[in-house]
Amino acid sequence: MAELTGETVKKMAREIFDYDISEHDAHGVANMAGAMLTLARHLGALPLSGIGPAFGYANLISEAAHLNAKKV
């Protein structure tokens, strides 16, 4: 897989968001994105079948119950 560079991040920020980013920050963003992409390749190997989507109905109900329990 091709490596994401600071130069690419700068170009994307400018073209997509009309935002200028410093060389230093672009390099940091490229490093973080590269690390995340590397780790994302391993997601398929994790046993995630029992985990629902973060904003799925069951999780929202569970979080609401948790928040309501704190009010008492």
Secondary structure as GFF3:
##gff-version 3
##sequence-region A 1 72
A	DSSP	alpha_helix	6	17	.	.	.	ID=ss1
A	DSSP	alpha_helix	23	40	.	.	.	ID=ss2
A	DSSP	three_ten_helix	43	45	.	.	.	ID=ss3
A	DSSP	alpha_helix	57	71	.	.	.	ID=ss4
###
